[in-house]
Amino acid sequence: MGWRWFSLWSIWFLLGCGSRPLTERVVIGPILEMHFGEVAVYEMGTAMPISFTEIGFIRARAEGDVANEVVLEQLRNEAASLGANTIVHVHVGRSTDVVVASGVAVHVP
């Protein structure tokens, strides 16, 4: 029992105890089959589709000096994994060493 516990603890530690995940999600609607097409992005304050089904709030982050497109691509991948074909209310924030993008993953019929 001791060796098994130690092995599991070691794996958890090596995988990044205390580190933050690259993407996060809070599901508020139905998860659909994975979307394999392009995921449209509508930034906060721009015109967006009128009719859609909300799936969840999503967030992506990247550390270091990276372009905004890197986190937007992570956001698109997370949305597609939930079955969303569009992300609305997208906001991208940047600090000295972290870029964060967030939005609402939706399915537009």
Secondary structure, DSSP 8 states (H G I E B T S, - for coil): -HHHHHHHHHHHHHTTTT---SEEEEE-S---S---S--EEEETTS---SS-EEEEEEEEEEESS--HHHHHHHHHHHHHHTT-SEEEEEEEEE-SSEEEEEEEEEE--
